[in-house]
Structure formats: structure tokens, C-alpha cells
């Protein structure tokens, strides 16, 4: 798990807390803590994070963006 202090919005599917971690290819993943949901989210993009892996420039901002207001938080 990432140990930095980041602020993540709750899971957009169930509202439970979410943790961020580096997974395969050093890509950032977001995992819902709700055992019934367990959504696992990552964001593609142009930032090279490993020889075979890319992700969004700022995946945390991507995760925290919601369609209800269209702004970054």
C-alpha cells in the first residue's frame, strides 16, 4: 500500500473507503474496502511507469473526479 498522505473520495459505487496501492507494472490502483463491492480501478494514460505500463498523469485526481460536478477535488 502507498504510505503517503493522500485524500481519496469514497468508492463511487458503494461509498466505502478506498485505498491506493502500486500494482503490476508500478501502476496505481484504487481498491474499495467493502467486501461486497471490492471495486478495483486504474487509469490508463501517457505516463510511462514501467517498460510495459502506462497510467494517467495524475491518477489520484482522476479517481477523485466525479461526474456530479465535473471538477477536481
C-alpha positions in Angstrom: 0.0 0.0 0.0 1.1 3.6 -0.6 2.2 5.2 2.7 1.9 8.8 1.7 -0.9 11.0 3.0 -3.4 11.2 0.1 -7.0 12.1 0.3 -9.3 9.9 -1.6 -13.0 10.2 -2.1 -15.1 7.2 -1.2 -15.8 4.4 -3.7 -18.1 5.8 -6.4 -20.1 2.5 -6.5 -20.8 1.8 -2.8 -19.5 4.7 -0.7 -16.9 2.7 1.3 -13.4 3.8 1.9 -10.7 3.2 -0.8 -7.0 2.5 -0.6 -4.4 3.3 -3.2 -1.5 1.0 -4.0 1.1 0.3 -6.7 0.3 -2.9 -8.5 1.6 -4.7 -11.6 3.9 -2.6 -13.7 4.0 0.0 -10.9 0.6 1.3 -11.9 -1.6 3.0 -9.3 -4.7 1.0 -8.3 -7.6 2.0 -6.1 -9.3 -0.7 -4.1 -12.7 -0.5 -2.3 -12.7 -1.8 1.2 -16.3 -3.1 1.1 -16.2 -6.9 0.8 -19.4 -6.9 -1.2 -18.1 -4.3 -3.7 -14.2 -4.6 -3.9 -14.1 -2.4 -7.0 -10.6 -2.2 -8.4 -9.8 0.8 -10.5 -6.9 2.1 -12.5 -6.5 4.8 -15.2 -4.7 4.5 -18.5 -2.8 7.4 -19.9 0.5 8.5 -21.3 2.8 8.4 -18.2 5.3 5.6 -18.6 5.6 3.9 -15.2 7.4 0.7 -16.4 8.7 -0.6 -19.7 5.3 -2.2 -20.4 3.0 0.0 -18.4 1.4 3.5 -18.6 -1.0 5.3 -16.5 -2.7 8.7 -16.2 -0.5 11.7 -15.3 -2.3 12.1 -12.0 -4.4 9.0 -11.2 -5.4 10.4 -7.8 -7.0 13.4 -9.4 -8.7 11.1 -11.9 -10.1 8.9 -9.1 -11.3 11.9 -7.1 -13.2 13.4 -10.1 -16.9 12.8 -10.1 -19.5 13.3 -12.8 -21.8 15.1 -10.5 -19.8 18.3 -10.6 -17.1 17.8 -13.2 -14.4 19.3 -11.1 -11.2 18.0 -9.4 -11.1 17.9 -5.7 
